[in-house]
Amino acid sequence: MTDNEAGKLDFGDQSSLDASLSIAARALQESGILRVTRQVRAMLARGEKIVNLTVGDFDPRYFRIPKKLAEEIQAAIGRGETNYPTPEGMLPLRQAISDYVYRTAGVRYPVDAIVVCSGGRPVLYGAYRAVVNPGDKVLYSVPSWMNDSYSLLTGGESIEIEATSETGFQPTLEQLAPHLSEAAMLCLCSPGNPTGTVMTAEHLTRILEAVVVENRKRESAGRRPLFVLHDQMYGALVSEGQKHTYPAAVVPESARYVISADGLSKAYAGTGLRVGWMLVAPAIGARIRDILSHAGAWAPRAEQLGAANFLNDAKAIADFRVEMSARLAERFDAMYDGFQKLAADGYPVDSINPQGAIYFSARFVLHGCEYEGKLIETDTDIRLLLLEQAGIAVVPFQAFGVKGDTGWFRLSAGAVSLDEIRDMFPRIRSLLDRVD
Ligand SMILES: Cc1ncc(COP(=O)(O)O)c(C=O)c1O
């Protein structure tokens, strides 16, 4: 009896199979975030006690999707809404999104400027695919989420601007301006992942005005315009005193070049629902719709119809927002308070007052110090020290494209309890006491 007959398949030598795949497939490396989270998951599976701040997701024990949204989706499945959705998204949802955006930002996108798909990722991938030719320049700042991978996949040449803590890790017009004339696409994200920082309306306006000026020049020279990929997956999640700005609300003329990504994943704690949408000029949206259709990257029909009924219910949204904001705020406050106290006591840490998303930026300046006679040199050394000696799992900004060892880390508030956050500070303090 051969292996096959025994029910065992022989897939041959995996590394030579891998070596025979396309250049694009092989160029993609495992994301730095996944590498970190895999290690943490393995430790958790072994029963180790770890405060897991690496997860860009929500633990349903603390963050549930809105009750009304869950009920509407279940009802839609019950009615038999389980066939293919329309490729651009179900009309009731696109209408509901149009109204939702109008209520939120005062800008009216017609339904043909709204394309629904299975989350935020397809919007980003589709935008890259629709805009970027091999060799085209893609301009974005680091740290940022996944632009390096999308650029690589589409053959783009990345121009990476290193954003700094002084500007909340958001790129400034001064940094971007020298590259605007050569870029095919500019990628912005606010509130940002990994930083949780918000780009101000004034700041966004200045950048978009520069894009409009650049595009007027390109139009008269017969050149393709500079497109803007605007990732606002966390737009609904801003801390008190902060404001999220829609590009078209401040620079209406930019609407023709901007592809905005939004969805239920973060705003409504529904990362597994896979409902996202783009706000986009109809001609661009139609192309992205066609590209995504080949991957079947549609949002499930029942979830779209459930989401439509939910998004039409302004009260359900407002009630949910109050509850989710309070839960995030208490976590962020505990983190900020803990780091402020450490800094006040002279420990080499820094942090940014949280502005939005589900992320907190904290810095450990331990490079050149020693732990038990061992030199701490890199951000990976610091990450491992926090993980192994204090049971705290964080992601370095290097996983988001930062090249140097800056000591900045992302701490996610989505999958931890308030008690876990409070309890970790004595452990950080005791670890830092052991560092010379
Ligand atoms: C900034 C940002 N954009 C887009 C996405 C993708 O969202 P989705 O899970 O809906 O694909 C994420 C997910 O973590 C994100 O952090």
The ligand as a Gaussian input file, in Angstrom:
#p B3LYP/6-31G(d) Opt

LIG

0 1
 C       -5.062000      50.914000      10.134000
 C       -5.784000      49.695000       9.710000
 N       -6.351000      49.681000       8.493000
 C       -7.026000      48.606000       8.037000
 C       -7.129000      47.480000       8.807000
 C       -7.844000      46.284000       8.252000
 O       -9.118000      46.164000       8.727000
 P       -9.960000      44.831000       8.466000
 O       -9.745000      43.947000       9.636000
 O      -11.365000      45.316000       8.356000
 O       -9.495000      44.219000       7.210000
 C       -6.541000      47.431000      10.071000
 C       -6.602000      46.209000      10.889000
 O       -5.939000      46.040000      11.884000
 C       -5.857000      48.572000      10.536000
 O       -5.269000      48.591000      11.734000

